[in-house]
Amino acid sequence: MYAIIEACGKQYKVEEEATLRVELMEKEANDTVRFDKVLLVSDDGKISVGKAVEKAYVEAVVVKNGKGPKINIFKYKSKKNERKRQGHRQPYTEIKITKISL
């Protein structure tokens, strides 16, 4: 059984007991999160979409909040001695799917 949900402005394909990294949410570790925007549910080959999944939801538990790997950004203009170095680490929330309900 799997479902496609909308979380933090993006769509994810989820299965029960799977872990997933989504955009940073204002939740602490071990908090329960409920996703009500379910776009599709597949159960044993039967696919439900539209009005059939209006009452469906997905529950998950927050595992941790963290930061992704560092990305280095380097900009320069040749022959002008103009250089700019910048780094970025994207914050994320790791969740574990516990229940998919129709």
LUMZA-543426 format. One record per atom (N, C-alpha, C): residue number from 1; residue in one letter; chain; x negated, y, z negated. Coordinates in steps of 0.02 Angstrom, whole numbers, plus 50000, padded with zeros to 5 digits. Each point is the difference from the previous one (the first is absolute). Layout:
residues N
<site loti="NUM" lumlo="a" zalo="A" px="X" py="Y" pz="Z"/>
...
//
This chain:
residues 102
<site loti="1" lumlo="m" zalo="A" px="49958" py="49941" pz="50000"/>
<site loti="1" lumlo="m" zalo="A" px="50042" py="50059" pz="50000"/>
<site loti="1" lumlo="m" zalo="A" px="49955" py="50062" pz="50000"/>
<site loti="2" lumlo="y" zalo="A" px="50015" py="50047" pz="50044"/>
<site loti="2" lumlo="y" zalo="A" px="49964" py="50062" pz="50001"/>
<site loti="2" lumlo="y" zalo="A" px="50048" py="50058" pz="50013"/>
<site loti="3" lumlo="a" zalo="A" px="49976" py="50060" pz="49987"/>
<site loti="3" lumlo="a" zalo="A" px="50041" py="50059" pz="50010"/>
<site loti="3" lumlo="a" zalo="A" px="49955" py="50056" pz="50025"/>
<site loti="4" lumlo="i" zalo="A" px="50030" py="50048" pz="50034"/>
<site loti="4" lumlo="i" zalo="A" px="49965" py="50061" pz="50020"/>
<site loti="4" lumlo="i" zalo="A" px="50031" py="50057" pz="49960"/>
<site loti="5" lumlo="i" zalo="A" px="49957" py="50034" pz="49962"/>
<site loti="5" lumlo="i" zalo="A" px="50024" py="50054" pz="49956"/>
<site loti="5" lumlo="i" zalo="A" px="49967" py="50066" pz="50020"/>
<site loti="6" lumlo="e" zalo="A" px="50030" py="50054" pz="49978"/>
<site loti="6" lumlo="e" zalo="A" px="49970" py="50066" pz="50008"/>
<site loti="6" lumlo="e" zalo="A" px="49978" py="50023" pz="49931"/>
<site loti="7" lumlo="a" zalo="A" px="49935" py="50013" pz="49993"/>
<site loti="7" lumlo="a" zalo="A" px="49971" py="50021" pz="49937"/>
<site loti="7" lumlo="a" zalo="A" px="49951" py="50056" pz="50013"/>
<site loti="8" lumlo="c" zalo="A" px="50009" py="50056" pz="49967"/>
<site loti="8" lumlo="c" zalo="A" px="49954" py="50057" pz="50005"/>
<site loti="8" lumlo="c" zalo="A" px="49994" py="50026" pz="50072"/>
<site loti="9" lumlo="g" zalo="A" px="50054" py="49997" pz="50038"/>
<site loti="9" lumlo="g" zalo="A" px="50000" py="50027" pz="50067"/>
<site loti="9" lumlo="g" zalo="A" px="49972" py="49953" pz="50053"/>
<site loti="10" lumlo="k" zalo="A" px="49984" py="49938" pz="49982"/>
<site loti="10" lumlo="k" zalo="A" px="49973" py="49951" pz="50048"/>
<site loti="10" lumlo="k" zalo="A" px="50040" py="49936" pz="49994"/>
<site loti="11" lumlo="q" zalo="A" px="49996" py="49958" pz="50052"/>
<site loti="11" lumlo="q" zalo="A" px="50035" py="49937" pz="49999"/>
<site loti="11" lumlo="q" zalo="A" px="49951" py="49943" pz="49990"/>
<site loti="12" lumlo="y" zalo="A" px="50020" py="49951" pz="49958"/>
<site loti="12" lumlo="y" zalo="A" px="49958" py="49944" pz="49983"/>
<site loti="12" lumlo="y" zalo="A" px="50039" py="49935" pz="50005"/>
<site loti="13" lumlo="k" zalo="A" px="49967" py="49948" pz="50023"/>
<site loti="13" lumlo="k" zalo="A" px="50029" py="49933" pz="50000"/>
<site loti="13" lumlo="k" zalo="A" px="49977" py="49966" pz="49936"/>
<site loti="14" lumlo="v" zalo="A" px="50048" py="49977" pz="49959"/>
<site loti="14" lumlo="v" zalo="A" px="49983" py="49972" pz="49935"/>
<site loti="14" lumlo="v" zalo="A" px="50030" py="49930" pz="49992"/>
<site loti="15" lumlo="e" zalo="A" px="49966" py="49960" pz="49961"/>
<site loti="15" lumlo="e" zalo="A" px="50024" py="49934" pz="49980"/>
<site loti="15" lumlo="e" zalo="A" px="49994" py="49995" pz="49925"/>
<site loti="16" lumlo="e" zalo="A" px="50037" py="49952" pz="49970"/>
<site loti="16" lumlo="e" zalo="A" px="49996" py="49992" pz="49928"/>
<site loti="16" lumlo="e" zalo="A" px="49930" py="49976" pz="49980"/>
<site loti="17" lumlo="e" zalo="A" px="49977" py="50023" pz="49942"/>
<site loti="17" lumlo="e" zalo="A" px="49935" py="49985" pz="49971"/>
<site loti="17" lumlo="e" zalo="A" px="49941" py="50028" pz="50040"/>
<site loti="18" lumlo="a" zalo="A" px="50013" py="50045" pz="50047"/>
<site loti="18" lumlo="a" zalo="A" px="49946" py="50031" pz="50039"/>
<site loti="18" lumlo="a" zalo="A" px="49980" py="50066" pz="49967"/>
<site loti="19" lumlo="t" zalo="A" px="49936" py="50018" pz="50006"/>
<site loti="19" lumlo="t" zalo="A" px="49976" py="50064" pz="49975"/>
<site loti="19" lumlo="t" zalo="A" px="49993" py="50048" pz="50060"/>
<site loti="20" lumlo="l" zalo="A" px="50009" py="50064" pz="49986"/>
<site loti="20" lumlo="l" zalo="A" px="50003" py="50049" pz="50053"/>
<site loti="20" lumlo="l" zalo="A" px="49973" py="50066" pz="49974"/>
<site loti="21" lumlo="r" zalo="A" px="49962" py="50036" pz="50042"/>
<site loti="21" lumlo="r" zalo="A" px="49976" py="50066" pz="49982"/>
<site loti="21" lumlo="r" zalo="A" px="50042" py="50052" pz="50037"/>
<site loti="22" lumlo="v" zalo="A" px="50032" py="50044" pz="49961"/>
<site loti="22" lumlo="v" zalo="A" px="50041" py="50053" pz="50029"/>
<site loti="22" lumlo="v" zalo="A" px="49971" py="50067" pz="49978"/>
<site loti="23" lumlo="e" zalo="A" px="50027" py="50054" pz="50027"/>
<site loti="23" lumlo="e" zalo="A" px="49978" py="50066" pz="49980"/>
<site loti="23" lumlo="e" zalo="A" px="50010" py="50010" pz="49925"/>
<site loti="24" lumlo="l" zalo="A" px="49964" py="50046" pz="49971"/>
<site loti="24" lumlo="l" zalo="A" px="50001" py="50010" pz="49927"/>
<site loti="24" lumlo="l" zalo="A" px="50071" py="50017" pz="49976"/>
<site loti="25" lumlo="m" zalo="A" px="50021" py="49963" pz="49948"/>
<site loti="25" lumlo="m" zalo="A" px="50066" py="50011" pz="49969"/>
<site loti="25" lumlo="m" zalo="A" px="49987" py="50023" pz="49928"/>
<site loti="26" lumlo="e" zalo="A" px="50046" py="50038" pz="49973"/>
<site loti="26" lumlo="e" zalo="A" px="49993" py="50025" pz="49932"/>
<site loti="26" lumlo="e" zalo="A" px="50024" py="49948" pz="49950"/>
<site loti="27" lumlo="k" zalo="A" px="49970" py="49941" pz="50001"/>
<site loti="27" lumlo="k" zalo="A" px="50018" py="49945" pz="49955"/>
<site loti="27" lumlo="k" zalo="A" px="49936" py="49975" pz="49967"/>
<site loti="28" lumlo="e" zalo="A" px="50008" py="49972" pz="49940"/>
<site loti="28" lumlo="e" zalo="A" px="49944" py="49971" pz="49964"/>
<site loti="28" lumlo="e" zalo="A" px="49998" py="49924" pz="50013"/>
<site loti="29" lumlo="a" zalo="A" px="49946" py="49968" pz="49978"/>
<site loti="29" lumlo="a" zalo="A" px="49993" py="49927" pz="50007"/>
<site loti="29" lumlo="a" zalo="A" px="50056" py="49965" pz="49961"/>
<site loti="30" lumlo="n" zalo="A" px="50024" py="49946" pz="50026"/>
<site loti="30" lumlo="n" zalo="A" px="50054" py="49958" pz="49972"/>
<site loti="30" lumlo="n" zalo="A" px="50069" py="50032" pz="50002"/>
<site loti="31" lumlo="d" zalo="A" px="50008" py="50056" pz="50034"/>
<site loti="31" lumlo="d" zalo="A" px="50067" py="50030" pz="50010"/>
<site loti="31" lumlo="d" zalo="A" px="50036" py="49962" pz="50056"/>
<site loti="32" lumlo="t" zalo="A" px="50065" py="49997" pz="49996"/>
<site loti="32" lumlo="t" zalo="A" px="50041" py="49968" pz="50052"/>
<site loti="32" lumlo="t" zalo="A" px="50024" py="50053" pz="50049"/>
<site loti="33" lumlo="v" zalo="A" px="49995" py="49984" pz="50064"/>
<site loti="33" lumlo="v" zalo="A" px="50021" py="50045" pz="50053"/>
<site loti="33" lumlo="v" zalo="A" px="50053" py="49965" pz="50041"/>
<site loti="34" lumlo="r" zalo="A" px="50053" py="50036" pz="50018"/>
<site loti="34" lumlo="r" zalo="A" px="50053" py="49971" pz="50041"/>
<site loti="34" lumlo="r" zalo="A" px="50005" py="50039" pz="50065"/>
<site loti="35" lumlo="f" zalo="A" px="49996" py="49965" pz="50056"/>
<site loti="35" lumlo="f" zalo="A" px="50005" py="50031" pz="50066"/>
<site loti="35" lumlo="f" zalo="A" px="50070" py="49984" pz="50028"/>
<site loti="36" lumlo="d" zalo="A" px="50040" py="50052" pz="50009"/>
<site loti="36" lumlo="d" zalo="A" px="50068" py="49992" pz="50025"/>
<site loti="36" lumlo="d" zalo="A" px="50005" py="50007" pz="50076"/>
<site loti="37" lumlo="k" zalo="A" px="49950" py="50030" pz="50031"/>
<site loti="37" lumlo="k" zalo="A" px="50001" py="50008" pz="50072"/>
<site loti="37" lumlo="k" zalo="A" px="49972" py="49937" pz="50033"/>
<site loti="38" lumlo="v" zalo="A" px="50043" py="49951" pz="50010"/>
<site loti="38" lumlo="v" zalo="A" px="49982" py="49938" pz="50033"/>
<site loti="38" lumlo="v" zalo="A" px="50026" py="50004" pz="50071"/>
<site loti="39" lumlo="l" zalo="A" px="49956" py="49991" pz="50049"/>
<site loti="39" lumlo="l" zalo="A" px="50020" py="50007" pz="50070"/>
<site loti="39" lumlo="l" zalo="A" px="50018" py="49933" pz="50032"/>
<site loti="40" lumlo="l" zalo="A" px="49969" py="49945" pz="49977"/>
<site loti="40" lumlo="l" zalo="A" px="50011" py="49935" pz="50030"/>
<site loti="40" lumlo="l" zalo="A" px="49984" py="49946" pz="49949"/>
<site loti="41" lumlo="v" zalo="A" px="50040" py="49947" pz="49999"/>
<site loti="41" lumlo="v" zalo="A" px="49986" py="49942" pz="49957"/>
<site loti="41" lumlo="v" zalo="A" px="50006" py="49937" pz="50043"/>
<site loti="42" lumlo="s" zalo="A" px="49950" py="49957" pz="49995"/>
<site loti="42" lumlo="s" zalo="A" px="50001" py="49937" pz="50036"/>
<site loti="42" lumlo="s" zalo="A" px="49999" py="49944" pz="49948"/>
<site loti="43" lumlo="d" zalo="A" px="50051" py="49956" pz="50003"/>
<site loti="43" lumlo="d" zalo="A" px="50005" py="49945" pz="49953"/>
<site loti="43" lumlo="d" zalo="A" px="50012" py="49936" pz="50039"/>
<site loti="44" lumlo="d" zalo="A" px="49949" py="49957" pz="50003"/>
<site loti="44" lumlo="d" zalo="A" px="50003" py="49936" pz="50035"/>
<site loti="44" lumlo="d" zalo="A" px="50021" py="50008" pz="50073"/>
<site loti="45" lumlo="g" zalo="A" px="49970" py="50049" pz="50034"/>
<site loti="45" lumlo="g" zalo="A" px="50014" py="50011" pz="50071"/>
<site loti="45" lumlo="g" zalo="A" px="50061" py="50043" pz="50014"/>
<site loti="46" lumlo="k" zalo="A" px="50040" py="50016" pz="49950"/>
<site loti="46" lumlo="k" zalo="A" px="50058" py="50043" pz="50009"/>
<site loti="46" lumlo="k" zalo="A" px="49979" py="50072" pz="49984"/>
<site loti="47" lumlo="i" zalo="A" px="50008" py="50044" pz="50049"/>
<site loti="47" lumlo="i" zalo="A" px="49979" py="50069" pz="49991"/>
<site loti="47" lumlo="i" zalo="A" px="50060" py="50044" pz="49988"/>
<site loti="48" lumlo="s" zalo="A" px="49996" py="50042" pz="49949"/>
<site loti="48" lumlo="s" zalo="A" px="50054" py="50047" pz="49983"/>
<site loti="48" lumlo="s" zalo="A" px="49973" py="50072" pz="50006"/>
<site loti="49" lumlo="v" zalo="A" px="50036" py="50042" pz="50035"/>
<site loti="49" lumlo="v" zalo="A" px="49981" py="50071" pz="50008"/>
<site loti="49" lumlo="v" zalo="A" px="50063" py="50043" pz="49994"/>
<site loti="50" lumlo="g" zalo="A" px="49991" py="50065" pz="49995"/>
<site loti="50" lumlo="g" zalo="A" px="50055" py="50047" pz="50000"/>
<site loti="50" lumlo="g" zalo="A" px="50043" py="49996" pz="49938"/>
<site loti="51" lumlo="k" zalo="A" px="50066" py="49997" pz="50010"/>
<site loti="51" lumlo="k" zalo="A" px="50046" py="49999" pz="49943"/>
<site loti="51" lumlo="k" zalo="A" px="49994" py="49937" pz="49958"/>
<site loti="52" lumlo="a" zalo="A" px="49971" py="49947" pz="50028"/>
<site loti="52" lumlo="a" zalo="A" px="49993" py="49937" pz="49963"/>
<site loti="52" lumlo="a" zalo="A" px="49950" py="50006" pz="49943"/>
<site loti="53" lumlo="v" zalo="A" px="49955" py="50049" pz="50003"/>
<site loti="53" lumlo="v" zalo="A" px="49949" py="50007" pz="49948"/>
<site loti="53" lumlo="v" zalo="A" px="50007" py="50064" pz="49960"/>
<site loti="54" lumlo="e" zalo="A" px="50059" py="50031" pz="50001"/>
<site loti="54" lumlo="e" zalo="A" px="50009" py="50062" pz="49961"/>
<site loti="54" lumlo="e" zalo="A" px="49991" py="49989" pz="49926"/>
<site loti="55" lumlo="k" zalo="A" px="50022" py="49943" pz="49974"/>
<site loti="55" lumlo="k" zalo="A" px="49995" py="49986" pz="49928"/>
<site loti="55" lumlo="k" zalo="A" px="49937" py="49961" pz="49982"/>
<site loti="56" lumlo="a" zalo="A" px="49958" py="49986" pz="50048"/>
<site loti="56" lumlo="a" zalo="A" px="49938" py="49963" pz="49987"/>
<site loti="56" lumlo="a" zalo="A" px="49949" py="50045" pz="49966"/>
<site loti="57" lumlo="y" zalo="A" px="49957" py="49969" pz="49960"/>
<site loti="57" lumlo="y" zalo="A" px="49946" py="50037" pz="49968"/>
<site loti="57" lumlo="y" zalo="A" px="49941" py="49955" pz="49988"/>
<site loti="58" lumlo="v" zalo="A" px="49943" py="50031" pz="49988"/>
<site loti="58" lumlo="v" zalo="A" px="49938" py="49964" pz="49986"/>
<site loti="58" lumlo="v" zalo="A" px="49972" py="50027" pz="49935"/>
<site loti="59" lumlo="e" zalo="A" px="49982" py="49956" pz="49955"/>
<site loti="59" lumlo="e" zalo="A" px="49969" py="50020" pz="49937"/>
<site loti="59" lumlo="e" zalo="A" px="49926" py="49982" pz="50000"/>
<site loti="60" lumlo="a" zalo="A" px="49960" py="50043" pz="49970"/>
<site loti="60" lumlo="a" zalo="A" px="49928" py="49990" pz="49997"/>
<site loti="60" lumlo="a" zalo="A" px="49974" py="50025" pz="49933"/>
<site loti="61" lumlo="v" zalo="A" px="49940" py="49977" pz="49983"/>
<site loti="61" lumlo="v" zalo="A" px="49966" py="50021" pz="49939"/>
<site loti="61" lumlo="v" zalo="A" px="49935" py="50034" pz="50020"/>
<site loti="62" lumlo="v" zalo="A" px="49985" py="50057" pz="49970"/>
<site loti="62" lumlo="v" zalo="A" px="49939" py="50036" pz="50015"/>
<site loti="62" lumlo="v" zalo="A" px="49942" py="49963" pz="49967"/>
<site loti="63" lumlo="v" zalo="A" px="49950" py="49982" pz="50041"/>
<site loti="63" lumlo="v" zalo="A" px="49941" py="49966" pz="49975"/>
<site loti="63" lumlo="v" zalo="A" px="49949" py="50051" pz="49975"/>
<site loti="64" lumlo="k" zalo="A" px="49984" py="50048" pz="50043"/>
<site loti="64" lumlo="k" zalo="A" px="49952" py="50052" pz="49980"/>
<site loti="64" lumlo="k" zalo="A" px="50004" py="50059" pz="50048"/>
<site loti="65" lumlo="n" zalo="A" px="49972" py="50055" pz="49979"/>
<site loti="65" lumlo="n" zalo="A" px="49989" py="50059" pz="50042"/>
<site loti="65" lumlo="n" zalo="A" px="49925" py="50005" pz="50011"/>
<site loti="66" lumlo="g" zalo="A" px="49980" py="50020" pz="50059"/>
<site loti="66" lumlo="g" zalo="A" px="49929" py="50004" pz="50014"/>
<site loti="66" lumlo="g" zalo="A" px="49986" py="50045" pz="50059"/>
<site loti="67" lumlo="k" zalo="A" px="49936" py="49999" pz="50021"/>
<site loti="67" lumlo="k" zalo="A" px="49978" py="50038" pz="50058"/>
<site loti="67" lumlo="k" zalo="A" px="49967" py="49953" pz="50050"/>
<site loti="68" lumlo="g" zalo="A" px="50011" py="50014" pz="50063"/>
<site loti="68" lumlo="g" zalo="A" px="49971" py="49959" pz="50054"/>
<site loti="68" lumlo="g" zalo="A" px="49926" py="50016" pz="50009"/>
<site loti="69" lumlo="p" zalo="A" px="49970" py="49970" pz="50051"/>
<site loti="69" lumlo="p" zalo="A" px="49929" py="50012" pz="50014"/>
<site loti="69" lumlo="p" zalo="A" px="49987" py="50071" pz="50023"/>
<site loti="70" lumlo="k" zalo="A" px="49939" py="50024" pz="49989"/>
<site loti="70" lumlo="k" zalo="A" px="49983" py="50068" pz="50018"/>
<site loti="70" lumlo="k" zalo="A" px="49990" py="50006" pz="50075"/>
<site loti="71" lumlo="i" zalo="A" px="50028" py="50053" pz="50027"/>
<site loti="71" lumlo="i" zalo="A" px="49992" py="50016" pz="50071"/>
<site loti="71" lumlo="i" zalo="A" px="49960" py="50064" pz="50004"/>
<site loti="72" lumlo="n" zalo="A" px="49944" py="49999" pz="50037"/>
<site loti="72" lumlo="n" zalo="A" px="49958" py="50060" pz="50007"/>
<site loti="72" lumlo="n" zalo="A" px="50020" py="50038" pz="50063"/>
<site loti="73" lumlo="i" zalo="A" px="50010" py="50065" pz="49992"/>
<site loti="73" lumlo="i" zalo="A" px="50016" py="50043" pz="50056"/>
<site loti="73" lumlo="i" zalo="A" px="49941" py="50048" pz="50009"/>
<site loti="74" lumlo="f" zalo="A" px="49973" py="50004" pz="50060"/>
<site loti="74" lumlo="f" zalo="A" px="49943" py="50044" pz="50013"/>
<site loti="74" lumlo="f" zalo="A" px="50015" py="50040" pz="50062"/>
<site loti="75" lumlo="k" zalo="A" px="50002" py="50066" pz="49993"/>
<site loti="75" lumlo="k" zalo="A" px="50012" py="50045" pz="50056"/>
<site loti="75" lumlo="k" zalo="A" px="49938" py="50044" pz="50010"/>
<site loti="76" lumlo="y" zalo="A" px="49983" py="50013" pz="50062"/>
<site loti="76" lumlo="y" zalo="A" px="49945" py="50045" pz="50014"/>
<site loti="76" lumlo="y" zalo="A" px="50009" py="50033" pz="50068"/>
<site loti="77" lumlo="k" zalo="A" px="49965" py="50055" pz="50008"/>
<site loti="77" lumlo="k" zalo="A" px="49998" py="50034" pz="50064"/>
<site loti="77" lumlo="k" zalo="A" px="49927" py="50002" pz="50021"/>
<site loti="78" lumlo="s" zalo="A" px="49988" py="49973" pz="50059"/>
<site loti="78" lumlo="s" zalo="A" px="49931" py="49995" pz="50023"/>
<site loti="78" lumlo="s" zalo="A" px="49970" py="50069" pz="50013"/>
<site loti="79" lumlo="k" zalo="A" px="49937" py="50005" pz="49987"/>
<site loti="79" lumlo="k" zalo="A" px="49960" py="50060" pz="50012"/>
<site loti="79" lumlo="k" zalo="A" px="50021" py="50060" pz="49957"/>
<site loti="80" lumlo="k" zalo="A" px="50042" py="49990" pz="49950"/>
<site loti="80" lumlo="k" zalo="A" px="50024" py="50055" pz="49959"/>
<site loti="80" lumlo="k" zalo="A" px="49981" py="49991" pz="49927"/>
<site loti="81" lumlo="n" zalo="A" px="49970" py="49944" pz="49982"/>
<site loti="81" lumlo="n" zalo="A" px="49982" py="49983" pz="49931"/>
<site loti="81" lumlo="n" zalo="A" px="50061" py="50004" pz="49953"/>
<site loti="82" lumlo="e" zalo="A" px="50057" py="49977" pz="50026"/>
<site loti="82" lumlo="e" zalo="A" px="50061" py="49999" pz="49961"/>
<site loti="82" lumlo="e" zalo="A" px="50021" py="49927" pz="49989"/>
<site loti="83" lumlo="r" zalo="A" px="49998" py="49979" pz="49936"/>
<site loti="83" lumlo="r" zalo="A" px="50016" py="49931" pz="49983"/>
<site loti="83" lumlo="r" zalo="A" px="50047" py="49999" pz="49940"/>
<site loti="84" lumlo="k" zalo="A" px="50047" py="49952" pz="50000"/>
<site loti="84" lumlo="k" zalo="A" px="50046" py="49993" pz="49944"/>
<site loti="84" lumlo="k" zalo="A" px="50012" py="49926" pz="49988"/>
<site loti="85" lumlo="r" zalo="A" px="49986" py="49978" pz="49938"/>
<site loti="85" lumlo="r" zalo="A" px="50011" py="49930" pz="49981"/>
<site loti="85" lumlo="r" zalo="A" px="50056" py="49998" pz="49949"/>
<site loti="86" lumlo="q" zalo="A" px="50046" py="49952" pz="50009"/>
<site loti="86" lumlo="q" zalo="A" px="50056" py="49993" pz="49955"/>
<site loti="86" lumlo="q" zalo="A" px="50016" py="49926" pz="49992"/>
<site loti="87" lumlo="g" zalo="A" px="50024" py="49981" pz="49941"/>
<site loti="87" lumlo="g" zalo="A" px="50019" py="49931" pz="49988"/>
<site loti="87" lumlo="g" zalo="A" px="50073" py="49997" pz="49978"/>
<site loti="88" lumlo="h" zalo="A" px="50030" py="49941" pz="50009"/>
<site loti="88" lumlo="h" zalo="A" px="50071" py="49992" pz="49981"/>
<site loti="88" lumlo="h" zalo="A" px="50012" py="49927" pz="49979"/>
<site loti="89" lumlo="r" zalo="A" px="50038" py="49992" pz="49946"/>
<site loti="89" lumlo="r" zalo="A" px="50023" py="49934" pz="49978"/>
<site loti="89" lumlo="r" zalo="A" px="50075" py="50003" pz="49992"/>
<site loti="90" lumlo="q" zalo="A" px="50036" py="49961" pz="50040"/>
<site loti="90" lumlo="q" zalo="A" px="50073" py="50001" pz="50000"/>
<site loti="90" lumlo="q" zalo="A" px="50027" py="49963" pz="49939"/>
<site loti="91" lumlo="p" zalo="A" px="50042" py="50033" pz="49959"/>
<site loti="91" lumlo="p" zalo="A" px="50029" py="49965" pz="49943"/>
<site loti="91" lumlo="p" zalo="A" px="50056" py="49952" pz="50023"/>
<site loti="92" lumlo="y" zalo="A" px="50007" py="49945" pz="49963"/>
<site loti="92" lumlo="y" zalo="A" px="50052" py="49951" pz="50017"/>
<site loti="92" lumlo="y" zalo="A" px="50029" py="49970" pz="49936"/>
<site loti="93" lumlo="t" zalo="A" px="50057" py="49966" pz="50007"/>
<site loti="93" lumlo="t" zalo="A" px="50031" py="49961" pz="49947"/>
<site loti="93" lumlo="t" zalo="A" px="50007" py="49929" pz="50026"/>
<site loti="94" lumlo="e" zalo="A" px="49974" py="49953" pz="49962"/>
<site loti="94" lumlo="e" zalo="A" px="50005" py="49929" pz="50019"/>
<site loti="94" lumlo="e" zalo="A" px="50060" py="49970" pz="49964"/>
<site loti="95" lumlo="i" zalo="A" px="50046" py="49970" pz="50038"/>
<site loti="95" lumlo="i" zalo="A" px="50060" py="49970" pz="49971"/>
<site loti="95" lumlo="i" zalo="A" px="50004" py="49926" pz="50018"/>
<site loti="96" lumlo="k" zalo="A" px="50037" py="49963" pz="49958"/>
<site loti="96" lumlo="k" zalo="A" px="50012" py="49929" pz="50013"/>
<site loti="96" lumlo="k" zalo="A" px="50075" py="49990" pz="50005"/>
<site loti="97" lumlo="i" zalo="A" px="50023" py="49973" pz="50056"/>
<site loti="97" lumlo="i" zalo="A" px="50071" py="49989" pz="50012"/>
<site loti="97" lumlo="i" zalo="A" px="50024" py="49941" pz="49957"/>
<site loti="98" lumlo="t" zalo="A" px="50052" py="50012" pz="49961"/>
<site loti="98" lumlo="t" zalo="A" px="50026" py="49947" pz="49956"/>
<site loti="98" lumlo="t" zalo="A" px="50066" py="49971" pz="50024"/>
<site loti="99" lumlo="k" zalo="A" px="50041" py="50041" pz="50034"/>
<site loti="99" lumlo="k" zalo="A" px="50067" py="49976" pz="50018"/>
<site loti="99" lumlo="k" zalo="A" px="50026" py="50035" pz="50063"/>
<site loti="100" lumlo="i" zalo="A" px="50028" py="49961" pz="50045"/>
<site loti="100" lumlo="i" zalo="A" px="50036" py="50026" pz="50058"/>
<site loti="100" lumlo="i" zalo="A" px="50072" py="49977" pz="49994"/>
<site loti="101" lumlo="s" zalo="A" px="50046" py="50047" pz="49994"/>
<site loti="101" lumlo="s" zalo="A" px="50070" py="49982" pz="49988"/>
<site loti="101" lumlo="s" zalo="A" px="50043" py="50027" pz="50056"/>
<site loti="102" lumlo="l" zalo="A" px="50048" py="49959" pz="50022"/>
<site loti="102" lumlo="l" zalo="A" px="50047" py="50021" pz="50052"/>
<site loti="102" lumlo="l" zalo="A" px="50062" py="50030" pz="49970"/>
//
